[in-house]
Amino acid sequence: MAKLREAVIVDFVRTPFGRASKKKPGFFADVRSDDLGIIVVQALMKRTRVDPASVNDIIIGTPTQIGEQANVARDISLAAGFPFEVPGISVDRACCSSMAGAQFAAMAIQSGQADVIISGGLESLSHFPNPVITPDVDLGELAKEYSARWQANPKIFDRIDPTAIMGLGLSAEYVADKFGISREALDQWSLRSNLRAAAAQREGKFRNEMIPVQVRLPDGTEAVFDHDQCVRADSTIEKISCLPPVYKPDGKINAASCSKEVDGAAAAMFMSREKAKELGLKPMVTIRSMAWSGIDPQIAPYGACLVSKKALERAGLSSGDIDLWETNEAFAVVPLVLIKELGINPERVNVNGGACCIGHPVGASGIWLLGTMAHEMNRRHSRYGLASIPGGVGQATAILVERERYWKGRSAFLDKLETATL
């Protein structure tokens, strides 16, 4: 059997994440999510200067594969101007979709089936909002409203509470109780997330990963957006502690300690080590191990712990070896349980904020975590990083990477990103 090759990431980009809200629409409310996908793919091609014909595949993750997000990877390949021979495949693994796509890209490269793959994800929660599931919700009425999205086979409910299938909020409440995570701890993490994201925006830490996007607004004016819309620099613990529970009357999770619904897209370029060197591109990081798993949906947020442990074991490392951690703050309980279970220094986790304030563009979240971590590892000269994300219906994925001393070459990921126009 041939020896596995090494897969590297040579660049990562994303759009800003715009607020998704019917009451207060965000800056991408009238923008197609596949257009956002086109923007990130074209930005990768421009910055890396890779020949479009040399791309072996385009992988796009999203769990909402209807309308503008149906067959979206192939549509992006065609709309972005790639040769007809460059295929596309869309991946659905709930919240883990784009990280699963990254894993598929890495495995194709490692096995010698591909040399260059673009893997990303996207979501418009303005167009396809997630329902809020509470214990007293009428699932029948909810199914009518969201019939295009929520069509779980009723046989599943012979094993699992329907609320665990339909939404993660009650699972997060259950995990918070099970692992002794207090309301106060959740509120404090939410505050930390906002303040760190605000500081990162202010200090320009996202400028090498975020593409400014010019949008024509409903009133006909045009504006350029170069920031994440849901970050609240004015957050205080007093404001957060006054927020009511979202998912149940006596619950711990409020609007601050759960992720913000946003619209956005993100993508990374994966290559074999040999191809990157041939093209004179200096990698960001090397893929060292990957893990994916299912878990009882009632404790779905704990899945981040499960796959992180697997990724560490496969790499022959311990949690203390990891310099930076990124995990999806679908709820603040996720990083808090991860820290508690794996004995992690909190100062190494989500150092520039997370989904509690930046947002959770479901299909794009997994690759965003991996890519933003790779950028931060290069800023800090960190060696190891581990990104993880739990997902709906009880699944989770993780990818562990290493930043090595690479050859001299062009660091495409440090080049300036030009404004994209919609």
C-alpha positions as CSV (number, residue, x, y, z in Angstrom):
1,M,0.0,0.0,0.0
2,A,1.3,3.4,-0.9
3,K,2.4,5.7,1.8
4,L,-0.1,8.5,2.7
5,R,0.9,11.9,1.5
6,E,0.7,15.0,3.7
7,A,-2.1,17.5,3.1
8,V,-1.6,21.2,3.8
9,I,-3.8,24.3,3.8
10,V,-2.3,27.1,1.8
11,D,-5.0,29.8,2.3
12,F,-8.3,30.5,4.0
13,V,-10.8,33.4,3.4
14,R,-14.3,34.3,4.5
15,T,-16.9,37.0,4.1
16,P,-18.0,39.1,7.0
17,F,-20.8,37.5,8.8
18,G,-24.0,39.5,8.6
19,R,-26.9,39.4,11.0
20,A,-29.9,37.2,10.1
21,S,-33.0,38.7,11.6
22,K,-36.5,39.3,10.3
23,K,-37.0,42.2,12.7
24,K,-33.7,43.8,11.9
25,P,-32.3,42.5,8.7
26,G,-28.5,42.4,8.3
27,F,-26.3,43.5,5.4
28,F,-26.6,40.2,3.5
29,A,-30.3,39.8,4.0
30,D,-31.0,40.3,0.3
31,V,-27.9,38.4,-0.9
32,R,-27.9,34.9,-2.2
33,S,-25.6,32.6,-0.2
34,D,-24.2,31.0,-3.3
35,D,-23.0,34.5,-4.4
36,L,-21.2,34.7,-1.1
37,G,-19.7,31.3,-1.9
38,I,-18.5,32.5,-5.3
39,I,-16.8,35.5,-3.6
40,V,-14.7,33.3,-1.3
41,V,-13.7,30.8,-4.0
42,Q,-12.7,33.5,-6.4
43,A,-10.7,35.3,-3.7
44,L,-8.8,32.1,-3.0
45,M,-8.0,31.7,-6.7
46,K,-6.8,35.3,-7.1
47,R,-4.7,35.2,-4.0
48,T,-3.0,31.9,-4.6
49,R,-2.7,32.4,-8.4
50,V,-3.5,28.7,-8.9
51,D,-4.5,27.6,-12.4
52,P,-8.3,26.9,-12.2
53,A,-7.8,23.8,-14.4
54,S,-5.6,22.3,-11.7
55,V,-8.3,22.3,-9.1
56,N,-9.5,18.7,-8.7
57,D,-12.7,19.4,-6.8
58,I,-14.8,22.0,-5.0
59,I,-16.5,20.8,-1.8
60,I,-19.1,23.0,-0.2
61,G,-20.8,22.2,3.1
62,T,-24.3,23.2,4.1
63,P,-27.1,21.3,5.8
64,T,-29.8,23.3,4.0
65,Q,-29.6,22.0,0.5
66,I,-32.7,23.6,-1.0
67,G,-33.2,26.7,-3.2
68,E,-30.0,28.7,-3.8
69,Q,-28.1,26.1,-1.6
70,A,-29.1,23.0,-3.6
71,N,-26.3,21.4,-5.6
72,V,-24.4,24.5,-4.5
73,A,-20.8,23.3,-5.0
74,R,-21.3,22.5,-8.7
75,D,-23.2,25.7,-9.2
76,I,-20.3,27.7,-7.7
77,S,-17.8,25.9,-9.9
78,L,-19.8,26.9,-13.0
79,A,-20.6,30.4,-11.9
80,A,-17.1,31.2,-10.6
81,G,-15.7,30.5,-14.1
82,F,-13.9,27.2,-13.5
83,P,-13.4,24.8,-16.5
84,F,-16.4,22.4,-17.0
85,E,-14.1,19.6,-15.9
86,V,-13.8,20.9,-12.3
87,P,-16.6,19.2,-10.4
88,G,-18.4,20.1,-7.2
89,I,-19.9,18.2,-4.3
90,S,-22.2,19.4,-1.6
91,V,-21.8,18.0,1.9
92,D,-24.4,17.8,4.7
93,R,-23.3,16.8,8.2
94,A,-25.4,19.3,10.1
95,C,-23.3,22.0,11.8
96,C,-20.2,19.9,11.0
97,S,-20.8,20.1,7.2
98,S,-17.9,22.2,6.1
99,M,-15.4,20.6,8.5
100,A,-16.5,17.2,7.1
101,G,-15.8,18.6,3.7
102,A,-12.4,19.7,4.8
103,Q,-11.8,16.1,6.1
104,F,-12.9,14.7,2.7
105,A,-10.5,17.1,0.9
106,A,-7.6,16.1,3.2
107,M,-8.3,12.4,2.7
108,A,-8.4,12.7,-1.1
109,I,-5.1,14.5,-1.1
110,Q,-3.5,12.1,1.4
111,S,-4.6,9.1,-0.6
112,G,-3.2,10.5,-3.8
113,Q,-6.6,11.0,-5.5
114,A,-6.2,14.8,-5.7
115,D,-3.5,17.5,-5.5
116,V,-5.6,20.7,-5.1
117,I,-9.1,21.0,-3.6
118,I,-11.1,24.0,-2.5
119,S,-13.3,23.1,0.5
120,G,-15.7,25.5,2.1
121,G,-19.2,26.2,3.4
122,L,-22.0,28.7,3.3
123,E,-25.3,29.6,4.8
124,S,-28.1,32.2,4.6
125,L,-30.0,32.1,7.9
126,S,-31.9,35.1,6.6
127,H,-33.4,32.9,3.9
128,F,-33.5,29.7,5.8
129,P,-33.8,30.5,9.6
130,N,-33.5,27.9,12.3
131,P,-36.6,27.4,14.5
132,V,-36.3,27.9,18.3
133,I,-37.3,24.6,20.0
134,T,-38.8,24.8,23.5
135,P,-40.4,22.1,25.6
136,D,-43.9,23.4,24.9
137,V,-43.4,24.0,21.2
138,D,-46.1,22.5,18.9
139,L,-43.9,20.3,16.6
140,G,-46.8,19.7,14.2
141,E,-47.3,23.4,13.6
142,L,-43.6,23.9,13.4
143,A,-43.2,21.2,10.8
144,K,-45.8,23.0,8.6
145,E,-43.8,26.2,8.7
146,Y,-40.5,24.6,8.1
147,S,-41.7,21.6,6.0
148,A,-39.0,22.2,3.4
149,R,-36.2,21.8,6.0
150,W,-37.6,19.5,8.8
151,Q,-38.7,16.2,7.5
152,A,-37.1,13.7,9.9
153,N,-38.4,10.2,9.6
154,P,-40.8,9.7,12.5
155,K,-39.3,6.3,13.2
156,I,-36.3,8.2,14.7
157,F,-38.7,9.4,17.5
158,D,-39.1,5.8,18.7
159,R,-35.5,6.2,20.2
160,I,-35.1,9.9,20.7
161,D,-37.1,12.9,22.0
162,P,-38.2,14.9,19.0
163,T,-36.9,18.1,20.6
164,A,-33.4,16.6,20.7
165,I,-33.6,16.0,16.9
166,M,-35.1,19.4,16.0
167,G,-32.9,21.7,18.0
168,L,-29.7,21.8,20.1
169,G,-30.9,24.4,22.7
170,L,-32.4,21.9,25.0
171,S,-29.4,19.6,24.6
172,A,-27.2,22.4,25.6
173,E,-29.3,23.0,28.7
174,Y,-29.1,19.3,29.6
175,V,-25.3,19.3,29.2
176,A,-24.9,22.4,31.3
177,D,-26.9,20.7,34.1
178,K,-25.1,17.3,33.6
179,F,-21.6,18.8,33.9
180,G,-22.3,21.5,36.4
181,I,-21.9,24.6,34.2
182,S,-23.6,27.5,36.0
183,R,-25.6,30.3,34.5
184,E,-22.9,32.7,35.7
185,A,-20.2,30.8,34.0
186,L,-22.1,30.9,30.7
187,D,-22.8,34.6,31.0
188,Q,-19.1,35.3,31.7
189,W,-18.0,33.3,28.7
190,S,-20.5,35.2,26.5
191,L,-19.0,38.5,27.7
192,R,-15.5,37.3,27.1
193,S,-16.4,36.1,23.6
194,N,-17.8,39.5,22.7
195,L,-15.0,41.6,24.1
196,R,-12.3,39.4,22.5
197,A,-14.0,39.5,19.1
198,A,-14.4,43.3,19.4
199,A,-10.7,43.6,20.2
200,A,-9.8,41.4,17.3
201,Q,-11.8,43.5,14.9
202,R,-10.4,46.7,16.3
203,E,-6.8,45.4,16.0
204,G,-7.3,44.2,12.5
205,K,-6.7,40.5,13.3
206,F,-9.2,39.4,10.7
207,R,-8.0,41.5,7.8
208,N,-6.1,38.7,6.1
209,E,-9.0,36.3,6.2
210,M,-12.0,38.6,5.7
211,I,-13.0,39.8,2.3
212,P,-14.6,43.3,2.3
213,V,-17.9,43.1,0.4
214,Q,-19.7,45.9,-1.4
215,V,-23.4,45.5,-1.3
216,R,-26.3,47.4,-2.9
217,L,-28.8,48.0,-0.2
218,P,-32.6,48.0,-0.6
219,D,-32.7,51.8,-0.8
220,G,-30.3,51.7,-3.7
221,T,-27.2,52.9,-1.9
222,E,-24.0,50.9,-1.8
223,A,-21.9,50.2,1.2
224,V,-18.7,48.2,1.9
225,F,-18.9,45.8,4.9
226,D,-15.6,44.6,6.4
227,H,-16.7,43.5,9.9
228,D,-18.9,40.9,11.7
229,Q,-22.2,42.5,12.3
230,C,-23.3,40.8,15.6
231,V,-20.2,41.6,17.7
232,R,-21.1,43.9,20.6
233,A,-18.2,45.9,21.9
234,D,-20.5,47.5,24.5
235,S,-21.4,44.2,26.2
236,T,-21.4,44.1,30.0
237,I,-22.1,41.4,32.5
238,E,-24.9,43.5,33.9
239,K,-26.7,43.5,30.5
240,I,-26.1,39.8,29.9
241,S,-27.2,38.7,33.4
242,C,-30.6,40.4,32.9
243,L,-31.4,38.4,29.7
244,P,-34.2,35.8,30.1
245,P,-33.7,32.1,29.3
246,V,-34.4,31.2,25.7
247,Y,-35.2,27.5,25.8
248,K,-37.0,26.9,29.0
249,P,-38.4,29.0,31.9
250,D,-35.8,27.8,34.4
251,G,-33.0,27.5,31.9
252,K,-29.4,28.9,31.9
253,I,-29.0,29.8,28.3
254,N,-30.0,33.2,27.1
255,A,-29.6,35.2,23.9
256,A,-26.0,36.1,24.8
257,S,-24.8,32.5,25.6
258,C,-26.1,31.0,22.3
259,S,-24.8,31.6,18.8
260,K,-26.0,34.4,16.6
261,E,-27.8,33.5,13.4
262,V,-25.8,35.0,10.5
263,D,-25.2,34.8,6.8
264,G,-21.8,34.1,5.4
265,A,-19.4,31.9,3.5
266,A,-15.8,30.7,4.0
267,A,-13.4,28.5,2.1
268,A,-9.8,27.1,2.3
269,M,-7.5,25.7,-0.3
270,F,-6.0,22.3,0.4
271,M,-2.9,20.9,-1.4
272,S,-0.5,18.0,-1.2
273,R,2.7,19.1,0.3
274,E,4.5,18.4,-2.9
275,K,2.1,20.5,-5.0
276,A,2.4,23.5,-2.6
277,K,6.2,23.3,-2.9
278,E,6.1,23.0,-6.7
279,L,3.9,26.1,-6.9
280,G,6.1,28.1,-4.5
281,L,3.3,28.4,-1.9
282,K,4.2,28.4,1.8
283,P,1.5,26.5,3.7
284,M,-0.3,27.8,6.7
285,V,-0.6,24.4,8.5
286,T,-0.3,20.7,7.9
287,I,-3.2,18.3,8.7
288,R,-2.0,15.9,11.4
289,S,-5.2,14.0,12.5
290,M,-8.9,14.1,12.1
291,A,-11.9,12.6,13.9
292,W,-15.6,12.3,13.5
293,S,-18.3,10.6,15.6
294,G,-21.9,10.3,16.4
295,I,-23.3,10.8,19.9
296,D,-26.6,10.6,21.7
297,P,-28.4,13.8,20.5
298,Q,-29.4,14.6,24.0
299,I,-25.8,15.4,24.8
300,A,-24.8,16.6,21.4
301,P,-22.7,19.6,22.6
302,Y,-20.4,17.0,24.4
303,G,-19.5,15.7,21.0
304,A,-16.7,18.3,20.8
305,C,-15.0,16.6,23.7
306,L,-15.4,13.2,22.2
307,V,-13.8,14.0,18.8
308,S,-11.1,16.2,20.3
309,K,-9.9,13.3,22.4
310,K,-9.9,11.0,19.3
311,A,-7.9,13.6,17.3
312,L,-5.4,13.9,20.1
313,E,-5.0,10.1,20.4
314,R,-4.5,9.7,16.7
315,A,-1.8,12.3,16.6
316,G,-0.1,10.9,19.7
317,L,-0.5,14.2,21.6
318,S,-2.1,15.3,24.8
319,S,-4.3,18.4,25.4
320,G,-1.3,20.2,27.0
321,D,0.5,20.0,23.6
322,I,-2.1,22.1,21.9
323,D,-1.3,25.8,21.6
324,L,-4.7,27.0,20.2
325,W,-8.2,25.6,20.3
326,E,-11.2,26.6,18.3
327,T,-14.6,25.1,19.1
328,N,-18.0,26.2,18.0
329,E,-19.9,28.3,20.5
330,A,-23.2,27.1,19.2
331,F,-23.8,27.6,23.0
332,A,-21.3,28.8,25.6
333,V,-21.6,25.4,27.2
334,V,-19.5,23.8,24.4
335,P,-16.1,25.5,25.2
336,L,-16.8,25.4,28.9
337,V,-17.4,21.6,28.9
338,L,-14.4,21.1,26.6
339,I,-12.1,23.1,29.0
340,K,-13.4,21.2,32.0
341,E,-13.2,17.7,30.5
342,L,-9.8,18.0,28.8
343,G,-8.2,20.2,31.4
344,I,-7.5,23.0,28.9
345,N,-6.1,26.4,29.8
346,P,-9.0,28.7,28.9
347,E,-6.6,31.3,27.5
348,R,-5.9,29.0,24.6
349,V,-9.6,28.6,23.6
350,N,-11.4,30.8,21.1
351,V,-8.9,33.6,21.7
352,N,-10.6,36.0,19.3
353,G,-14.2,35.3,20.3
354,G,-16.6,32.8,18.8
355,A,-20.1,32.1,17.6
356,C,-21.8,33.6,20.7
357,C,-21.0,37.0,19.1
358,I,-19.4,36.5,15.7
359,G,-22.2,34.1,14.7
360,H,-22.8,30.5,13.5
361,P,-23.3,30.5,9.7
362,V,-24.1,26.8,10.0
363,G,-22.7,25.4,6.8
364,A,-19.6,27.6,7.0
365,S,-18.8,27.3,10.7
366,G,-16.6,24.2,10.6
367,I,-14.2,25.6,8.0
368,W,-14.2,29.0,9.6
369,L,-13.0,27.6,12.9
370,L,-10.2,25.7,11.2
371,G,-9.2,28.6,8.9
372,T,-9.3,31.4,11.5
373,M,-7.3,29.2,13.9
374,A,-4.7,28.7,11.1
375,H,-4.4,32.4,10.7
376,E,-4.0,32.9,14.4
377,M,-1.4,30.2,14.7
378,N,0.7,32.0,12.1
379,R,0.4,35.3,13.9
380,R,1.5,33.7,17.2
381,H,4.0,31.2,15.7
382,S,2.1,28.4,17.4
383,R,2.9,24.8,16.7
384,Y,-0.3,22.8,17.2
385,G,-4.0,23.7,16.9
386,L,-7.2,21.7,17.3
387,A,-10.6,22.8,15.9
388,S,-13.8,21.0,16.7
389,I,-17.5,21.4,16.2
390,P,-20.6,19.5,17.5
391,G,-23.7,19.3,15.4
392,G,-27.4,18.7,15.3
393,V,-28.8,15.2,15.7
394,G,-25.7,14.2,17.6
395,Q,-22.5,14.4,15.5
396,A,-19.2,16.1,15.8
397,T,-15.9,16.6,13.9
398,A,-12.4,17.7,14.8
399,I,-9.2,18.5,12.9
400,L,-5.7,18.8,14.5
401,V,-3.0,20.7,12.6
402,E,0.6,21.6,12.9
403,R,2.4,24.7,11.7
404,E,5.9,23.6,10.7
405,R,9.0,25.3,9.5
406,Y,8.3,25.3,5.8
407,W,10.4,26.1,2.8
408,K,10.8,29.7,1.6
409,G,7.9,30.6,-0.5
410,R,5.0,33.0,-1.0
411,S,2.6,33.2,1.9
412,A,-0.6,33.8,-0.1
413,F,-2.6,34.0,3.1
414,L,-0.8,37.3,4.1
415,D,-1.7,39.1,0.8
416,K,-4.3,41.8,1.0
417,L,-7.8,40.9,0.1
418,E,-9.5,43.1,-2.4
419,T,-13.1,44.3,-2.0
420,A,-15.7,42.1,-3.7
421,T,-18.8,43.6,-5.4
422,L,-22.2,41.9,-5.3
